[in-house]
Amino acid sequence: MGKISIKILFLIVFLNLICLAEIYKISSDDVILLRRNNFSNHFIESLYDRGYIYCSIKDIIKLKKNNLSEALIYQYIQVPLKISVEDLIRLRKANFNNDFLSFVIKNGYSEKVSISKMIEMKKNKIDPNLILRIAYARKKG
């Protein structure tokens, strides 16, 4: 009985967090702004068809200007609970590859390793796959 109650409580908390995430509706002005910032027609059409996103247009443009691919940006805007735009840019500037960034976007912040520590590990030539294993390792047992 206790485990079921905890699971229900966790579900309620999780749904509340999702509801608290900011949702942005795509307007025709947003489409024009994205096109002026060299986003592809495919990307813009995908956004418009989606209708809403979890990231502001200003942040989308900021990500593009910091060399994140449209595929990563599209992945990022679909996730309600994620890392901040600034931290994602910090990881890109530290030369983490798209696979690393994609994993971090999907999984959010690590409970074990901060973004700053990940960057420090990368500077010390620790393999990015090992950084992910350390940062997102599940407890055994």
N, C-alpha and C positions, 0 to 999 in steps of 0.2 A: 504494500500500500504506500509506503514512504517513497519508493523509487518512482512510482507513477505520479505522485504529487510533485516531486522534484522536476520530473520531465515536463509536466504541464506548466509549472511555474517558469521553467526555462523557456518554454515555447512562448508564453505570454510576454516575458521580458524581451525575447528576440523579436517578436512581432512589433512590440512597442518601439524598439530601436529602429526597425525598418521604417515604421511610420514617421519617426522623427527625421529621417534622412530627407534632405531637400530634393524636391522633384521639380524639374524645369520643363516647361512645354516649349516646343520648337515653333517659332513664328517665321513669317516670311522675311522679316528683318534679319533674323538669325541666319537664315539661308544666304542672304546677300552678304552678310558679314563673313561667313565661312568661305564663301566663294572668293571674296576679296583677299582672303588670307591663304589662297592657293590650296584649299581642300578640294579633293577630287569630286566629280559629280557623283560617283558611286557612293562615297562616304556621306555626302550631303543627302542623297536620296535615302540611304539606309537610316540616317538620323530622322529625316522627315517622316519616313514610313513608320518608324518606331513611335514617334509622337511625343515622347517624354524621355528625359535622361536624368541621371543623378549627378550632374556636373554642369556648371555654368558655361555658357559660350565663351566667356572671357578666359576661363580655365582651360577649355579645349584649345583655344588659340595659343595660350601660354605653353601648353604641352607640345604643340606642333613647333613652335619657335625654339623649343629646347630639344629638338631632334627625336621626339617620340614618333613612331610610325603611326599611320592612321589605324592600322589593325590594333595596336596596343591602346590607342586612345579610345577606339570603339569598345574594346573590352572594358576599359576603365569606366566609361560612362554607364555601363550596364550594372555595375556593382554598387548597391546602396551603402554597404559598410566596407570602407577601404582605407587606404593610407591617403594622406594629404597630397595635393598637387605638388607642393613644395618638396616633400620628401621623395616623391617619385622623380622629380627633376634632379634632386641631389644624387639619387642612385644613377640616373642616366649620365650626369656629369662625371661620375666616378667610373664610367665606362662599363657598367654592367650590361650584359647582352639582353636581347629581347626575351629569351626564354626565362632568364632570371626575373626580369621585370614582370613578365606575365604571371609567374608563380607568386610573386609578392602581391600583385593586384588581386589575384584569386583568393589568397589567404590572409591578406591584411597584415597588420603589425604582428611581429613575433613577440611572444611573451618572454622569450629568453635573451634575445639579442636586439639591441636598438639599431636604428638606421645608421647612426653615427658609428657604432661598433662594426656594422657590416662594411661600411666604407673604409674604416681603419683596417679591417681584415683584408680587404681587397688591395689596399695600398701595400700591405705586407705580403702580397703575392700568394694569398691563400685561395685555393680553387673555389670559384663561385658555387659549384655543386656542393662542396664541403660546407661552405657558409650556410647554404640552405638547409643542409642536413642538421647542422648545429642549431640553427635558429628555429627550425620548425620540427625538431625531433619529438616524437610522441613518447610518452613514458612507457616503459616496458613493464608488463606485469598485470 
